[in-house]
Amino acid sequence: MKTHSTVFEREAPHIDIVRTALAQSRLAPFWTNSSPHESYPALSEDLDVDLVIVGGGFTGLWTAVRAKERNPDRSVALIESHRLGWAASGRNGGFCEASLTHGRENGLARWPREYAQLEQMGLTNLDEIEQTITRYGMDVEFERTGAFAVAVEEHQVEWLRDDPSFLDREAIYAEVHSPTYLGASFDAHGTAMINPTKLVNELARVAASLGVQIFEETPALGLVGGSVVTTPHGRVTARKIALATNAFRSLLKRNALRTVPVYDYVLMTEPLTDAQLASIGWRSRAGIADVANQFHYYRLSADNRILFGGYDAVYHFGGRVSEAHEDRSESFERLASHFFTTFPQLVGVTFTHRWAGAIDTCSRFCAFFGTARRGRVAYALGFTGLGVAATRFAADVMLDLLDGLTTERTRLTMVRSKPMPFPPEPLASLAINMVRRALDRADHNRGKRNLFLRTLDFFGLGFDS
């Protein structure tokens, strides 16, 4: 039973404000809608290469670029079932975060002995992303802004108070003018903002310039042994195979239950006027996320729109990824309502785009890795919404594994371990939705986690919104 309301219920705007703001929105990701990319041909004949990469999102594209940077003589092909970046890589918020572990608390709880190393490797990875962008002149709207974690309920303030960067109510309001903020912490170095579709486009451009063959509209139908990927119009024979399939069906049966697709929902406003921008402050342009179990994330785009996403995380029975799951009016109206609670001075602003995407969620909340077919196949998946930067790290892990190298990365317990699998249906749907309800109850009970959630925490399982 809910013991108290949250600020988003106490200060909810009238439903007419919400529906008017959403009325003219387009069901399409803003990024892909505004940044079209060069098209690549479909595979039409058999191909023989040193390395084939399955999947044309961030993981696959970073693997292609890093493979050629590490060994320019290696022949590399990448195949994508639709168009590059059309799924999670083109639908995220563009938060390029250094963390490899889905935050400090998750990393410390799972790998306390190597967390300091993981934290430093994540920061180094983000630095190297910035260096790559500079080296190749990549136009991706990169801004090393840092990020605020904000408390919007009294009990959340205590979660942040011991942080060296803690800001009280007046200090955070001076940064961003939201009446919901009661306190905050600020990570100045661990987050950058990017335009995700532009990053996809530029990674593809760089990969092609390095000699990678890229094929769109080329779905992988299966693996034959550890050396052949079958497609509708040709077989790709390769010495090594890297699987970067995200939330979609894995070509390896062993991974069938290690991830589930969970839908995340996002809104994008029209560009704000100078007066509207002045009314909210936000001169630092830092990313923002609140610290509830069901959290929101939001940021400014290059043309001063506000992207506002998160909170709802919806799993559909059977773990199906389908366009039918993308237009969920309940989630969009809830997000819009929470937006105007956060920034009541922006009532009258409209949303131009609304969209959703499937996150490849695993039970430990961050990527896992492995090999199959006697080391000839490598995979990385389970990013759980933290893949914009971590996919570059994952690319190097897969290449280390495929090349048979023992490195600082491959020695990590995080890399050598696997998350607990989810149960099969109907237990998966039952368990995941039980966790979602328990998280909602915790947010309505001053953050107190019930016995069910505490048990999952003890065994290193759970679910994150």
Order of alpha helices (4+ residues) and beta strands (2+ residues): alpha-alpha-beta-alpha-beta-alpha-beta-beta-alpha-alpha-beta-alpha-beta-alpha-beta-beta-alpha-beta-beta-beta-beta-beta-alpha-beta-beta-beta-alpha-beta-beta-beta-alpha-alpha-alpha-alpha
